Amino acid sequence: MPIQPWSDSIWLITLDEEPALSEDLINAQDQSQRAEPMPNIVLDFSCVKQVNSSNLAQLLRLRKTAIDRGSRLKLAAIPNSIWVVFLTTGLTNIFDFAEDLPTALAAIQMEQ
């Protein structure tokens, strides 16, 4: 799914299943490194059914880029099957989550 500018300072990215998921995350990483200034990013996981270790590594790289560039990364609408992966790996302490997309977008706006 292409990056959707939700506002001047927020990108919304609706992720799909593999192999599109990996491509979406690579695209987000590439474009975020080139953006001046880097916008905050909300990743919508509502259509994703599973993630693999490569996807988790991509998410960690995107998070690092966001932190290094002074932006925020928020993961939204995580299905239970994926939430278990975040819990098991301890990544619930690393990433910023929102229950759904409207909550994620509102939280990013309020944090600005």
C-alpha positions in Angstrom: 0.0 0.0 0.0 1.5 3.4 -0.9 2.1 6.0 1.7 -0.9 8.2 2.3 -0.1 11.7 3.6 -2.8 12.1 6.3 -1.6 15.6 7.1 1.5 17.7 6.5 3.2 15.9 9.4 1.6 12.4 9.4 1.9 9.5 7.0 -0.6 6.7 7.2 0.5 3.4 5.8 -2.1 0.5 5.6 -0.1 -2.7 5.5 -1.0 -5.8 3.6 -0.1 -9.5 3.8 3.2 -10.8 2.6 4.9 -10.3 0.2 3.4 -6.8 0.1 4.1 -6.3 3.9 7.9 -6.5 3.4 7.7 -4.2 0.3 5.5 -1.7 2.2 8.0 -1.6 5.1 11.0 -1.2 2.8 9.2 1.6 1.0 8.4 3.3 4.3 12.0 3.1 5.4 13.3 4.4 2.1 10.9 7.3 1.8 11.2 8.3 5.5 15.0 8.6 5.2 14.5 11.0 2.3 11.7 13.1 3.7 12.5 16.5 5.0 11.4 16.8 7.7 10.5 13.2 8.4 6.7 13.0 9.3 5.3 10.9 12.0 4.1 7.5 10.8 1.1 5.5 11.7 1.2 1.8 10.5 -2.3 0.2 10.1 -2.0 -3.5 10.8 -5.7 -4.3 10.4 -5.2 -6.3 7.2 -2.1 -8.2 8.4 -2.6 -11.8 9.6 1.0 -12.7 10.4 4.5 -11.3 10.7 7.9 -12.9 10.5 11.3 -12.1 11.9 12.3 -10.1 8.9 9.2 -7.9 9.3 10.1 -7.4 12.9 13.6 -6.4 12.0 12.2 -3.9 9.4 9.9 -2.4 12.0 12.8 -2.0 14.4 14.8 -0.2 11.6 11.9 2.1 10.9 11.5 2.9 14.6 15.2 3.7 14.8 15.0 6.0 11.8 12.0 7.8 13.3 13.7 8.3 16.7 17.0 9.5 15.0 15.0 11.9 12.9 12.8 13.2 15.7 9.6 11.6 14.5 7.1 9.1 16.0 6.1 5.7 14.8 2.8 4.3 16.0 1.4 0.8 15.3 -2.4 0.6 15.1 -5.1 -2.0 14.9 -2.9 -5.0 15.8 -4.8 -8.3 15.4 -4.6 -10.7 18.3 -2.5 -13.2 16.3 0.1 -10.5 15.8 -0.2 -9.0 19.3 1.0 -12.4 20.6 4.2 -12.1 18.6 4.9 -8.7 20.1 4.2 -9.9 23.6 6.3 -13.0 23.2 9.3 -11.1 21.8 9.1 -8.3 24.4 8.5 -5.7 21.6 5.4 -4.4 23.5 7.9 -2.4 25.5 9.6 -1.0 22.4 6.9 0.1 20.1 4.0 2.6 20.6 0.6 1.0 20.0 -2.9 2.2 19.5 -6.1 0.1 19.6 -7.4 1.4 16.3 -6.6 3.9 13.5 -8.6 6.9 14.8 -7.0 6.6 18.2 -3.5 6.4 16.7 -4.0 9.4 14.5 -5.5 11.4 17.4 -2.6 10.5 19.7 0.0 11.5 17.1 -1.7 14.9 16.6 -1.9 15.5 20.3 1.7 14.6 20.8 2.9 17.2 18.3 
